[in-house]
């Protein structure tokens, strides 16, 4: 039970607007949910007959605005999926990164990749141009009597035709590396070293082109870009589903090409102290997820709400709405799958801190059938939209202790029923009106409509009120005995 004077109850009181009042549990009517706030106005019609609060003077004067008084936590994963990790004091960092040059350039920003792309060609052209100039200089092709205009008259045979200076060597280097072949400058059989350098430059040019084109292609087709069309809801919500408190968030895909074998994982990051007193400041705990009665493996054709049931196996089992305001933790969500169009594996990430958990909210449906277009339509304008629902502000553990084994009374939609109805009748129901009332209540309790009264299964299993026909038969026999 919640003590209204406890610090937890005072924190819960700050969560509600002025028109909400907290309902205390009445000793003679124990069917009210602990820590649940019911609207006093026209917000909900399911609780018209409710007890008047014992202390009206404690009406709340502070309205709760989302994220107003919450303590924020430094993120490990940003909302766009980037890891907020800074690495420092790495020994031989430059050497380690240079040893994996390809991955370094793929991970680098575009300006650095393009800079390396450009410098790789320019430096190779200049380097081989210098080699060609040295070959011509050592052979004597750059002397005034051996320049191209004087070669025919002197009978001089150079290593490379039409070489005048370093500029001519640079142009010949570009033509050789890219196999342009304008025809004005060619090598001769005079210099074996020139033939060797021509072969070497052709091989080096092909390797540079393959390396740089591969980097640009890998950078443009990275699976990371596919995550730009994978969406996570900005907020996570906590509400009841099937009588259990559940933490929920929504995932969606904007493209028509699906993610094959999509799976969603969630991890809780918070501090933990071991039995030996060691403080683990970033302890990770796996959260069990499911969606629409399935496990975390999704048939990802439309947005899906992922559900983490807060039960005895959940790390949030003892966390209430007031505790969320005080605790510091981060929920990291990960979506993995194979891109249908490219066959590459992609991973999208996001996270939720305590300021992004909305207690007492539920996502609104966004998938409808469009008769005009003959297909299911997803309205992504409602992807972030939520609606307030009646939700206990206590923890799931306190809720289980309050209800115990009364599984049929866990839902907030369970209407208020006086405790006297659950008492066994002292005599058989001989009045026809009473039998009709009981039959009507039985049908109402078996109905699937929300908010109708429900009764324990053992109530109508009495031998004293088995059926109306048996009672009529017994009454007939009694009257026959009296007459006789």
C-alpha distance (Angstrom), angle and dihedral (degrees) to the residues before:
residue distance angle dihedral
X1 . . .
X2 3.79 . .
X3 3.77 119.1 .
X4 3.84 106.7 -142.3
X5 3.79 90.2 -147.2
X6 3.81 94.8 50.7
X7 3.84 120.1 108.7
X8 3.81 89.8 -115.5
X9 3.80 91.6 56.4
X10 3.79 91.5 48.0
X11 3.81 89.7 52.1
X12 3.81 89.6 49.3
X13 3.79 90.0 51.2
X14 3.79 89.9 60.3
X15 3.80 91.2 59.4
X16 3.80 95.8 69.3
X17 3.80 136.0 77.2
X18 3.78 122.6 -120.6
X19 3.80 96.2 -93.9
X20 3.80 93.7 60.5
X21 3.77 124.9 86.9
X22 3.75 129.9 -169.2
X23 3.79 116.1 -119.0
X24 3.76 116.0 -141.7
X25 3.77 120.8 -144.4
X26 3.78 110.0 -99.8
X27 3.84 113.4 -139.8
X28 3.79 93.2 -136.0
X29 3.79 94.2 43.5
X30 3.77 109.4 45.2
X31 3.79 97.6 170.0
X32 3.80 96.0 94.4
X33 3.78 115.5 105.8
X34 3.81 116.0 -114.3
X35 3.77 116.5 -114.5
X36 3.83 93.0 7.7
X37 3.76 121.9 138.0
X38 3.78 118.9 -148.5
X39 3.81 122.9 -162.4
X40 3.79 116.6 -110.5
X41 3.79 94.4 -156.8
X42 3.78 131.7 52.0
X43 3.76 95.5 -60.1
X44 3.81 96.3 105.9
X45 3.80 129.5 22.9
X46 3.78 96.8 -170.7
X47 3.77 95.0 79.3
X48 3.78 104.2 47.5
X49 3.80 93.5 134.2
X50 3.76 104.1 55.1
X51 3.81 132.1 143.1
X52 3.74 119.3 -99.1
X53 3.81 112.7 -109.4
X54 3.76 113.1 -101.3
X55 3.79 93.8 -131.8
X56 3.81 112.1 38.1
X57 3.78 90.0 172.2
X58 3.78 88.8 71.5
X59 3.78 92.8 70.0
X60 3.75 109.8 144.3
X61 3.76 118.0 -100.0
X62 3.77 97.8 -175.9
X63 3.76 122.7 72.0
X64 3.77 119.0 -147.8
X65 3.76 115.2 -119.4
X66 3.77 115.1 -170.0
X67 3.78 111.1 -97.3
X68 3.81 94.6 -0.6
X69 3.80 100.1 122.6
X70 3.78 101.7 15.4
X71 3.75 124.5 120.0
X72 3.76 111.3 -123.6
X73 3.78 123.8 -141.8
X74 3.75 127.0 -143.4
X75 3.77 107.5 -104.5
X76 3.76 125.9 -119.7
X77 3.82 90.7 -171.2
X78 3.79 119.5 34.6
X79 3.79 121.5 -138.1
X80 3.81 91.0 -103.4
X81 3.80 90.7 55.9
X82 3.80 98.4 -103.4
X83 3.79 116.8 138.7
X84 3.79 110.7 -118.0
X85 3.80 92.3 -146.0
X86 3.81 124.3 134.1
X87 3.81 116.6 -165.4
X88 3.78 121.0 -158.4
X89 3.80 142.0 168.5
X90 3.79 95.2 32.2
X91 3.79 112.2 165.9
X92 3.82 114.3 -125.3
X93 3.77 90.7 -1.6
X94 3.81 96.9 160.4
X95 3.78 92.7 48.4
X96 3.79 92.6 49.6
X97 3.80 92.5 50.1
X98 3.80 93.4 45.3
X99 3.78 90.3 53.7
X100 3.81 87.4 62.0
X101 3.79 96.3 42.1
X102 3.80 96.1 155.0
X103 3.82 95.0 56.3
X104 3.79 90.7 41.6
X105 3.81 92.2 56.0
X106 3.81 92.7 43.8
X107 3.80 91.2 52.3
X108 3.80 93.3 42.8
X109 3.77 122.8 95.4
X110 3.80 118.8 -90.1
X111 3.80 94.7 -107.0
X112 3.79 91.6 58.4
X113 3.79 92.6 44.5
X114 3.79 92.3 51.3
X115 3.80 90.7 45.3
X116 3.81 91.6 54.2
X117 3.81 89.8 43.8
X118 3.80 91.7 55.2
X119 3.79 96.6 41.1
X120 3.80 92.8 49.6
X121 3.81 91.5 62.2
X122 3.80 97.7 38.2
X123 3.79 93.8 48.4
X124 3.81 92.1 46.9
X125 3.82 90.7 50.8
X126 3.79 91.7 48.9
X127 3.79 93.7 44.9
X128 3.79 95.3 52.4
X129 3.82 90.7 40.6
X130 3.80 87.6 59.1
X131 3.81 90.1 49.8
X132 3.82 91.4 50.5
X133 3.81 90.0 48.4
X134 3.83 91.0 51.8
X135 3.81 90.9 49.6
X136 3.81 91.4 50.9
X137 3.81 92.2 43.5
X138 3.82 95.4 50.5
X139 3.81 91.5 45.6
X140 3.82 91.3 51.8
X141 3.79 96.4 -117.3
X142 3.84 92.0 132.0
X143 3.81 95.7 59.3
X144 3.81 116.6 111.6
X145 3.82 93.7 -114.4
X146 3.84 91.5 48.8
X147 3.79 100.1 49.1
X148 3.82 116.9 120.1
X149 3.87 96.0 -96.4
X150 3.85 90.2 55.5
X151 3.80 99.3 39.1
X152 3.82 97.1 88.2
X153 3.81 93.8 49.0
X154 3.79 93.6 45.4
X155 3.79 95.5 38.8
X156 3.83 91.3 -126.2
X157 3.79 117.7 162.6
X158 3.84 111.6 -157.9
X159 3.82 129.0 -160.2
X160 3.81 90.4 -115.9
X161 3.78 125.4 19.8
X162 3.82 121.3 -122.7
X163 3.82 97.6 17.4
X164 3.82 112.5 149.0
X165 3.82 105.8 157.6
X166 3.85 143.1 -28.4
X167 3.79 91.5 -60.4
X168 3.80 90.2 59.4
X169 3.81 89.1 49.1
X170 3.83 90.6 51.1
X171 3.81 92.3 51.7
X172 3.80 91.0 47.3
X173 3.83 89.3 50.6
X174 3.81 91.3 55.4
X175 3.81 92.3 47.3
X176 3.80 92.2 49.2
X177 3.82 96.7 46.1
X178 3.80 94.7 48.6
X179 3.82 97.0 32.5
X180 3.80 91.2 -123.5
X181 3.82 94.1 148.9
X182 3.82 105.9 -169.2
X183 3.81 88.8 176.1
X184 3.82 99.4 -127.5
X185 3.83 96.7 95.7
X186 3.80 121.3 43.7
X187 3.79 136.8 156.2
X188 3.80 122.7 -111.1
X189 3.78 136.0 -151.0
X190 3.80 90.3 -106.5
X191 3.83 97.0 90.3
X192 3.84 120.9 41.1
X193 3.81 90.0 -169.3
X194 3.80 89.8 59.6
X195 3.81 90.8 54.4
X196 3.81 90.6 50.2
X197 3.82 93.4 48.9
X198 3.81 90.8 48.5
X199 3.83 90.6 55.5
X200 3.78 92.4 44.1
X201 3.79 93.7 50.6
X202 3.81 91.8 50.0
X203 3.81 90.8 54.5
X204 3.80 93.9 45.0
X205 3.81 91.0 48.6
X206 3.81 92.4 53.8
X207 3.82 91.2 48.5
X208 3.81 93.0 50.3
X209 3.79 92.1 48.7
X210 3.81 93.0 48.5
X211 3.81 92.3 46.9
X212 3.78 96.3 48.5
X213 3.79 96.0 40.6
X214 3.81 88.5 50.1
X215 3.79 90.9 52.4
X216 3.80 93.4 49.5
X217 3.81 92.2 45.9
X218 3.82 92.9 47.7
X219 3.77 90.5 47.5
X220 3.80 93.1 51.1
X221 3.82 95.3 45.4
X222 3.79 98.6 42.9
X223 3.84 113.2 141.7
X224 3.77 86.3 -130.4
X225 3.79 89.9 79.3
X226 3.80 90.3 58.4
X227 3.77 88.6 66.0
X228 3.80 89.8 68.6
X229 3.80 88.0 77.3
X230 3.82 95.1 44.9
X231 3.80 111.6 90.9
X232 3.78 134.4 -157.2
X233 3.78 122.0 -169.5
X234 3.79 113.3 -104.6
X235 3.79 91.7 -129.6
X236 3.78 136.6 36.6
X237 3.80 119.3 -141.0
X238 3.78 134.7 -148.8
X239 3.79 120.7 -151.2
X240 3.78 140.3 129.4
X241 3.79 121.7 -76.9
X242 3.81 119.8 178.8
X243 3.78 89.7 -11.8
X244 3.81 95.8 -53.8
X245 3.77 129.8 102.4
X246 3.80 108.1 -112.2
X247 3.79 135.7 -171.7
X248 3.79 110.5 -140.8
X249 3.79 138.7 -177.7
X250 3.79 132.5 170.7
X251 3.82 131.8 -123.1
X252 3.80 127.9 -169.3
X253 3.81 143.4 175.2
X254 3.81 122.3 -141.3
X255 3.81 98.1 -164.8
X256 3.79 128.8 82.7
X257 3.81 90.7 -136.2
X258 3.77 103.7 84.0
X259 3.78 133.3 -136.7
X260 3.79 107.1 -111.7
X261 3.78 117.3 -140.9
X262 3.78 93.1 4.7
X263 3.79 115.9 -172.7
X264 3.79 131.4 178.3
X265 3.79 126.1 -149.9
X266 3.79 130.9 -177.7
X267 3.78 129.3 -161.2
X268 3.77 129.3 -169.4
X269 3.81 116.2 -140.2
X270 3.79 116.1 -164.0
X271 3.78 140.8 125.4
X272 3.80 121.4 -81.1
X273 3.77 134.5 -177.4
X274 3.79 118.5 -143.1
X275 3.79 126.1 -141.4
X276 3.79 89.0 -98.5
X277 3.81 91.6 56.1
X278 3.81 96.1 -104.4
X279 3.80 112.8 148.6
X280 3.79 114.1 -137.1
X281 3.79 101.7 -165.6
X282 3.80 96.6 -173.9
X283 3.78 104.8 32.6
X284 3.81 113.2 167.0
X285 3.80 122.3 -145.6
X286 3.80 124.2 -174.9
X287 3.82 114.3 -126.5
X288 3.79 119.0 -146.9
X289 3.80 111.2 -124.2
X290 3.77 134.9 -171.7
X291 3.78 136.5 170.4
X292 3.80 128.3 -152.5
X293 3.78 94.0 -19.6
X294 3.83 93.6 -47.0
X295 3.76 132.0 101.1
X296 3.80 124.4 -104.9
X297 3.85 92.3 -72.4
X298 3.79 104.9 98.8
X299 3.77 138.5 -155.6
X300 3.77 88.1 -143.1
X301 3.80 106.0 -159.9
X302 3.82 98.5 122.6
X303 3.82 137.1 9.7
X304 3.79 112.4 -60.4
X305 3.78 130.8 -162.5
X306 3.79 112.2 -132.9
X307 3.80 115.0 -146.5
X308 3.79 130.2 -155.9
X309 3.80 109.9 -169.5
X310 3.79 112.1 -141.2
X311 3.79 101.0 -138.0
X312 3.79 135.9 135.6
X313 3.83 90.4 -67.6
X314 3.79 93.8 53.0
X315 3.83 122.6 95.4
X316 3.83 87.0 -136.5
X317 3.81 92.8 59.7
X318 3.80 93.2 109.7
X319 3.83 97.1 34.3
X320 3.79 118.6 108.6
X321 3.78 130.6 -172.5
X322 3.80 90.4 -94.4
X323 3.80 91.3 50.7
X324 3.79 90.8 55.8
X325 3.79 88.2 62.6
X326 3.79 91.9 55.8
X327 3.79 106.5 32.8
X328 3.78 124.0 84.7
X329 3.77 117.2 -139.5
X330 3.78 141.9 126.9
X331 3.79 129.0 -142.0
X332 3.80 112.2 -148.5
X333 3.82 115.1 -160.6
X334 3.81 122.0 -163.5
X335 3.80 128.4 -167.3
X336 3.81 116.2 -165.1
X337 3.78 131.7 178.8
X338 3.79 147.7 123.5
X339 3.80 120.8 -82.1
X340 3.78 108.2 -120.6
X341 3.81 95.9 -146.7
X342 3.82 99.3 46.3
X343 3.81 105.0 20.9
X344 3.81 91.4 -129.4
X345 3.79 123.2 135.5
X346 3.78 116.2 -116.6
X347 3.77 134.2 -171.8
X348 3.79 127.3 -158.9
X349 3.79 121.6 -167.4
X350 3.77 139.3 -170.5
X351 3.79 137.9 154.6
X352 3.78 143.0 -146.2
X353 3.78 125.8 -145.5
X354 3.79 126.5 -164.8
X355 3.82 91.3 -90.6
X356 3.82 89.8 59.0
X357 3.82 97.4 54.4
X358 3.80 112.3 97.9
X359 3.79 111.0 -158.3
X360 3.80 114.9 -152.4
X361 3.80 97.1 20.4
X362 3.80 134.0 115.1
X363 3.80 132.0 -164.3
X364 3.78 115.7 -108.9
X365 3.83 119.7 -126.9
X366 3.80 115.3 -97.4
X367 3.83 104.4 176.0
X368 3.81 116.6 89.0
X369 3.79 134.9 159.2
X370 3.80 114.8 -106.8
X371 3.80 109.2 -150.3
X372 3.80 93.5 -169.2
X373 3.80 94.6 54.8
X374 3.82 93.6 32.4
X375 3.76 95.9 -130.1
X376 3.78 146.1 84.1
X377 3.79 111.9 -79.3
X378 3.81 123.1 -151.8
X379 3.79 114.1 -153.6
X380 3.80 103.5 -154.7
X381 3.80 90.8 -175.1
X382 3.82 85.1 77.9
X383 3.80 94.7 47.7
X384 3.82 92.7 103.8
X385 3.79 96.6 30.6
X386 3.80 118.3 117.0
X387 3.78 135.9 175.5
X388 3.79 129.7 -146.0
X389 3.78 117.3 -109.7
X390 3.80 133.5 -179.1
X391 3.80 105.4 -90.5
X392 3.81 132.2 166.2
X393 3.78 112.1 -109.6
X394 3.77 92.8 -152.7
X395 3.79 123.8 90.6
X396 3.79 123.6 -88.4
X397 3.80 89.1 -111.6
X398 3.80 92.4 56.4
X399 3.79 89.6 45.7
X400 3.80 91.6 54.0
X401 3.78 91.4 47.7
X402 3.78 90.4 50.8
X403 3.78 97.6 48.5
X404 3.78 98.8 31.7
X405 3.80 109.8 177.9
X406 3.79 95.5 -14.4
X407 3.79 94.0 113.0
X408 3.81 93.4 163.7
X409 3.81 91.8 58.9
X410 3.83 98.7 50.6
X411 3.78 97.3 94.6
X412 3.79 121.6 90.2
X413 3.81 87.5 -134.9
X414 3.80 89.4 68.7
X415 3.79 103.3 112.9
X416 3.76 125.9 -134.0
X417 3.81 111.5 -87.4
X418 3.80 121.3 179.1
X419 3.76 114.7 -111.4
X420 3.80 91.6 -127.8
X421 3.79 90.6 71.9
X422 3.78 90.4 63.7
X423 3.80 92.2 57.5
X424 3.78 115.4 99.9
X425 3.81 114.4 -108.0
X426 3.73 115.3 -107.7
X427 3.83 95.1 -138.7
X428 3.82 136.8 24.4
X429 3.77 117.9 -82.6
X430 3.78 102.5 -106.1
X431 3.75 97.5 156.8
X432 3.80 114.6 93.0
X433 3.81 92.2 -144.2
X434 3.79 91.9 56.5
X435 3.79 90.5 49.9
X436 3.79 91.6 51.8
X437 3.81 91.2 49.7
X438 3.79 91.6 50.2
X439 3.81 92.3 48.6
X440 3.82 90.6 50.0
X441 3.79 91.2 50.1
X442 3.79 90.5 48.2
X443 3.81 91.6 54.7
X444 3.80 91.2 45.6
X445 3.81 91.9 52.2
X446 3.82 90.6 51.6
X447 3.79 92.9 49.6
X448 3.82 119.7 107.4
X449 3.80 94.0 -141.1
X450 3.84 112.9 116.4
X451 3.75 120.2 -111.1
X452 3.81 98.2 24.4
X453 3.81 119.4 130.5
X454 3.78 117.6 -90.7
X455 3.77 126.0 -163.5
X456 3.79 133.6 -158.7
X457 3.76 114.9 -89.4
X458 3.82 91.9 -122.3
X459 3.80 93.7 57.8
X460 3.82 97.4 77.8
X461 3.82 94.4 36.2
X462 3.81 93.0 82.6
X463 3.73 119.4 129.1
X464 3.80 88.1 -142.9
X465 3.84 93.0 64.3
X466 3.77 101.5 30.0
X467 3.81 99.5 138.2
X468 3.77 141.0 -28.4
X469 3.80 93.4 -116.1
X470 3.80 92.9 57.3
X471 3.80 91.5 49.3
X472 3.80 92.4 49.4
X473 3.79 89.7 50.1
X474 3.81 91.6 50.7
X475 3.81 91.5 47.6
X476 3.81 90.5 50.1
X477 3.79 90.5 52.3
X478 3.81 91.2 50.2
X479 3.80 92.0 51.9
X480 3.81 90.5 47.7
X481 3.79 90.9 52.6
X482 3.80 91.4 50.0
X483 3.80 93.1 50.6
X484 3.78 91.9 48.0
